Amino acid sequence: MNTLANKVALITGSGRGLGKAIAERYAALGASIVLNYSRDSTSADEVASNIRAMGAQVIAVKADVSKVDEINYLFEEAKKAFGKIDIVVANAGIEMVETPVTKFTEEQFDRLFSINTKGAYFTMQQAALAVEDNGRIIYIASSTTAFPVPGMAVYGGSKTTPRYMVDVLSKEIGYRGVTVNTIIPFAVDHSGIFAEEGSYPELRKSLIDSCPMGRLAEVEDVANIAEFFASDLSSFVSGQHLLVNGGATQ
């Protein structure tokens, strides 16, 4: 059985959705958790309560990953609370769908790239500086980086660039035994744009039709891979980009 006992894991955007599922999985495996949220303290407090109920230690830190000073503050608070960081998951992000290339605005472009691209870059930069030897850095991308989807040019583009940084970073800090990998989830049910029942029905149907397994991903599907990349089982796996999409072609 995998164990993360005596490990400290920092997960950005972990007040809900995928980040919440990963944080709770790591806590169940014995890790101390650094939650991160940008606005919704109520959700973050609920996740923290869930984690404490498992017997794990946890802090919740408000920080906007589009602001480098706040990323730095997040890592400082993690070190202050636990003395070290072993695992960093760069998960925070926002989505934008059904927006053709001819329709997106400069404001939309700047917002997505400031959070999804800039946020991921500087989160991984701080992770490279802070993570312990033999640590783990994990970037949560999107299957739109592998399969272009109409209406998602800005979103997919903003999630693509950090994949290149994963490749570079895995080469730069591999000598320390640190692994750097990407998880590329399919559209996730009950999370993100599909958090609400019945949202985006045409897009949902199109995505499900493209998947041989006939469903969207669930948060636990992604948490399973996050567990693998955080554990000793992946100690010689680095610079990889793993699709979690049930064989989907979109």
Disulfide bonds with the S-S distance in Angstrom:
none
